[in-house]
């Protein structure tokens, strides 16, 4: 009996420990789903919560029914030769347990599709456009005014931040220059592929100063792990000063001869 209890509770304890550790030191549900700071990130976070609730309800229902059957009809409490009630061919039950999962899956698929369309379709009311180019191994952010931030990949230190102003709707246009990369900052947006020869789009709007981290989510070569991302949001006045400094540095640099 003791060995059976240990076999049952050890996986449960390890699962609970993994969940607890995954939530240490970050906001939100886990490091993969930190507290969102952009409306599209919030939409994905809310979608994840909704799908998780449905999945947990289904899991508890199925496992509860299985446990009830195992305990209710176990051989040790039944008379010799006992045969449990047979439900094979019960049309109502078979139709029910076919249609119920189908309805749940279709609802999740439709709900997710609508949310992803809202988060990843090109917007037309942006206040700023930034072209994000993925390359082996780093990111470039072109602000369209001559300023380009090169976020070269490294593991030795923090990468150069991609700077945006707060309270500003920023349209992100993604492209790849060599292979497929995937720009992912969990607190801001879902994964967006940077594909050679094809532009993808996303957007962000951050209403508080701060920095948020992400990474390339597509295996893209030996330096894939170095493709870290830092997004830094500044108040408008600080952003204007930062932008002026970048332009001054460009003006001061010697032109190629």
C-alpha positions as CSV (number, residue, x, y, z in Angstrom):
1,X,0.0,0.0,0.0
2,X,2.8,2.4,0.9
3,X,4.6,1.8,-2.4
4,X,1.4,2.4,-4.3
5,X,0.8,5.7,-2.5
6,X,4.4,6.7,-3.2
7,X,4.0,5.9,-6.9
8,X,0.9,8.0,-7.1
9,X,2.0,11.1,-5.1
10,X,5.6,11.3,-6.3
11,X,4.6,12.5,-9.9
12,X,2.0,14.8,-8.4
13,X,4.6,16.3,-6.0
14,X,7.1,16.8,-8.8
15,X,4.5,18.5,-11.0
16,X,3.5,20.9,-8.2
17,X,7.2,21.7,-7.6
18,X,7.8,22.4,-11.3
19,X,4.8,24.8,-11.4
20,X,5.9,26.5,-8.2
21,X,9.5,27.0,-9.4
22,X,8.4,28.2,-12.8
23,X,6.6,31.1,-11.1
24,X,9.5,32.3,-9.0
25,X,10.8,35.7,-9.6
26,X,8.5,36.8,-12.4
27,X,5.0,38.2,-12.8
28,X,2.3,36.3,-14.5
29,X,1.8,32.6,-14.7
30,X,5.4,31.6,-15.5
31,X,8.5,32.9,-17.3
32,X,6.9,31.9,-20.6
33,X,3.8,34.0,-19.8
34,X,4.9,37.0,-17.8
35,X,2.6,39.9,-17.0
36,X,1.7,41.5,-20.3
37,X,2.6,45.1,-21.0
38,X,1.0,45.5,-24.5
39,X,-2.6,45.0,-25.4
40,X,-1.8,42.2,-27.9
41,X,0.3,40.4,-25.3
42,X,-2.6,40.8,-22.9
43,X,-4.9,39.2,-25.5
44,X,-2.6,36.2,-25.9
45,X,-2.3,35.9,-22.1
46,X,-6.1,36.0,-21.7
47,X,-6.5,33.4,-24.5
48,X,-4.0,31.1,-22.8
49,X,-5.9,31.4,-19.5
50,X,-9.2,30.6,-21.2
51,X,-7.8,27.6,-23.0
52,X,-6.2,26.4,-19.8
53,X,-9.5,26.6,-17.9
54,X,-11.2,24.5,-20.5
55,X,-8.3,22.0,-20.5
56,X,-8.3,21.7,-16.7
57,X,-12.0,21.1,-16.6
58,X,-11.8,18.4,-19.2
59,X,-8.8,16.8,-17.5
60,X,-10.5,16.8,-14.1
61,X,-13.7,15.4,-15.6
62,X,-11.9,12.6,-17.5
63,X,-9.5,11.6,-14.7
64,X,-12.3,11.8,-12.1
65,X,-14.5,9.5,-14.2
66,X,-11.6,7.1,-14.7
67,X,-10.8,7.1,-11.0
68,X,-14.5,6.5,-10.1
69,X,-14.7,3.5,-12.5
70,X,-11.4,2.0,-11.2
71,X,-12.6,2.3,-7.5
72,X,-16.2,1.5,-8.1
73,X,-15.7,-1.7,-10.1
74,X,-12.4,-3.0,-8.8
75,X,-12.2,-6.7,-8.5
76,X,-11.5,-6.9,-4.8
77,X,-15.0,-5.6,-3.8
78,X,-17.0,-7.5,-6.4
79,X,-18.4,-11.0,-6.1
80,X,-16.7,-13.8,-8.2
81,X,-17.6,-13.7,-11.8
82,X,-19.1,-10.1,-11.6
83,X,-19.4,-8.3,-15.0
84,X,-19.8,-4.5,-14.8
85,X,-22.7,-2.9,-16.7
86,X,-22.0,-2.8,-20.5
87,X,-22.6,0.4,-22.4
88,X,-21.3,-0.5,-25.8
89,X,-23.8,0.5,-28.4
90,X,-25.4,3.2,-26.2
91,X,-26.2,5.8,-28.9
92,X,-26.8,8.7,-26.6
93,X,-23.5,8.2,-24.8
94,X,-21.5,7.7,-27.9
95,X,-23.0,10.7,-29.6
96,X,-22.4,12.8,-26.5
97,X,-18.8,11.9,-26.0
98,X,-18.1,12.5,-29.7
99,X,-19.9,15.9,-30.0
100,X,-18.7,17.4,-26.7
101,X,-15.0,17.2,-27.4
102,X,-15.6,18.4,-31.0
103,X,-17.5,21.4,-29.7
104,X,-14.8,22.3,-27.2
105,X,-12.0,22.0,-29.8
106,X,-14.0,24.0,-32.4
107,X,-14.6,26.7,-29.8
108,X,-10.9,26.9,-28.8
109,X,-9.9,27.0,-32.5
110,X,-12.3,29.8,-33.3
111,X,-11.5,31.8,-30.2
112,X,-7.7,31.5,-30.8
113,X,-8.1,32.3,-34.6
114,X,-10.0,35.5,-33.9
115,X,-7.4,36.6,-31.3
116,X,-4.4,35.8,-33.5
117,X,-6.0,37.7,-36.4
118,X,-6.4,40.8,-34.2
119,X,-2.8,40.6,-32.9
120,X,-0.9,39.8,-36.1
121,X,-2.7,41.6,-38.9
122,X,-1.1,44.7,-40.4
123,X,-2.5,47.8,-38.7
124,X,-3.1,51.1,-40.5
125,X,-3.4,53.6,-37.6
126,X,0.2,53.3,-36.4
127,X,2.0,56.3,-34.9
128,X,5.4,54.8,-35.8
129,X,6.8,52.1,-38.1
130,X,9.9,50.1,-37.3
131,X,11.2,47.5,-39.8
132,X,12.7,44.6,-37.8
133,X,15.3,42.5,-39.8
134,X,16.6,39.2,-38.4
135,X,20.0,38.0,-39.5
136,X,22.6,35.4,-38.4
137,X,22.9,36.3,-35.5
138,X,21.1,39.4,-34.3
139,X,18.4,42.0,-35.1
140,X,18.3,45.3,-36.8
141,X,15.6,48.0,-36.1
142,X,15.1,50.6,-38.8
143,X,13.1,53.6,-37.6
144,X,12.8,55.0,-41.2
145,X,14.6,58.2,-40.4
146,X,18.2,57.0,-40.9
147,X,18.5,55.6,-37.4
148,X,19.1,51.8,-37.3
149,X,19.7,50.0,-34.1
150,X,21.9,46.9,-34.5
151,X,21.1,44.3,-31.8
152,X,24.0,42.0,-32.4
153,X,23.7,38.7,-30.6
154,X,25.8,37.9,-27.6
155,X,25.8,35.9,-24.4
156,X,28.6,37.8,-22.8
157,X,26.5,40.8,-21.9
158,X,23.1,42.5,-22.5
159,X,22.4,43.2,-26.1
160,X,21.7,46.8,-27.4
161,X,18.0,47.6,-26.5
162,X,15.3,48.3,-29.1
163,X,13.9,51.6,-27.8
164,X,10.3,52.7,-28.2
165,X,8.3,55.6,-26.7
166,X,5.5,54.8,-24.3
167,X,1.8,55.4,-25.2
168,X,2.7,55.0,-28.9
169,X,1.2,52.5,-31.3
170,X,4.3,51.0,-33.0
171,X,3.8,48.9,-36.2
172,X,6.5,46.2,-36.5
173,X,7.3,44.9,-40.0
174,X,9.4,41.7,-39.9
175,X,11.8,40.4,-42.5
176,X,14.6,37.9,-42.7
177,X,17.9,38.5,-44.5
178,X,19.2,34.9,-44.6
179,X,17.2,32.2,-42.9
180,X,13.9,32.2,-40.9
181,X,14.1,33.8,-37.5
182,X,11.3,34.4,-35.0
183,X,11.0,37.5,-32.8
184,X,9.5,36.8,-29.4
185,X,9.1,38.9,-26.3
186,X,6.5,37.1,-24.2
187,X,5.4,40.2,-22.3
188,X,4.7,42.1,-25.5
189,X,3.6,39.8,-28.3
190,X,3.5,36.3,-29.6
191,X,6.1,34.8,-31.9
192,X,6.4,36.5,-35.3
193,X,8.5,34.9,-38.0
194,X,11.1,37.0,-39.9
195,X,11.1,35.3,-43.3
196,X,13.3,36.0,-46.3
197,X,11.3,37.4,-49.2
198,X,8.1,37.8,-47.1
199,X,7.1,40.5,-44.6
200,X,5.1,39.6,-41.5
201,X,3.6,42.2,-39.2
202,X,2.8,42.8,-35.5
203,X,2.5,45.8,-33.3
204,X,3.0,47.0,-29.7
205,X,1.9,49.7,-27.4
206,X,3.5,50.0,-24.0
207,X,2.2,52.4,-21.5
208,X,4.9,52.2,-18.9
209,X,8.7,52.7,-18.9
210,X,10.8,49.6,-18.5
211,X,12.7,46.8,-20.2
212,X,11.5,43.4,-21.3
213,X,13.4,40.4,-22.6
214,X,12.9,37.9,-25.4
215,X,14.7,35.8,-27.8
216,X,14.7,34.3,-31.3
217,X,12.3,31.4,-31.2
218,X,13.3,29.7,-34.4
219,X,16.4,27.5,-34.6
220,X,18.5,29.5,-37.1
221,X,22.1,28.2,-36.8
222,X,25.0,27.8,-34.5
223,X,24.6,31.3,-33.0
224,X,20.8,30.9,-32.3
225,X,21.2,31.2,-28.6
226,X,22.9,34.5,-28.8
227,X,19.9,36.2,-30.5
228,X,18.6,37.8,-27.3
229,X,16.1,40.7,-27.4
230,X,15.7,43.6,-25.1
231,X,12.8,46.1,-25.7
232,X,13.1,49.3,-23.7
233,X,10.2,51.7,-23.4
234,X,10.8,55.4,-22.5
235,X,8.7,58.4,-21.8
236,X,8.3,60.5,-25.0
237,X,10.7,63.2,-23.8
238,X,13.4,60.6,-23.0
239,X,12.8,58.9,-26.3
240,X,13.1,62.2,-28.2
241,X,16.4,62.8,-26.4
242,X,17.6,59.3,-27.2
243,X,16.6,59.7,-30.9
244,X,18.4,63.0,-31.1
245,X,21.6,61.4,-29.7
246,X,21.4,58.6,-32.3
247,X,21.0,61.2,-35.2
248,X,23.9,63.2,-33.8
249,X,26.1,60.1,-33.7
250,X,25.2,59.4,-37.4
251,X,26.0,63.0,-38.4
252,X,29.3,62.9,-36.6
253,X,30.4,59.6,-38.1
254,X,32.6,60.0,-41.2
255,X,30.9,59.0,-44.5
256,X,32.5,56.2,-46.4
257,X,35.0,57.5,-48.9
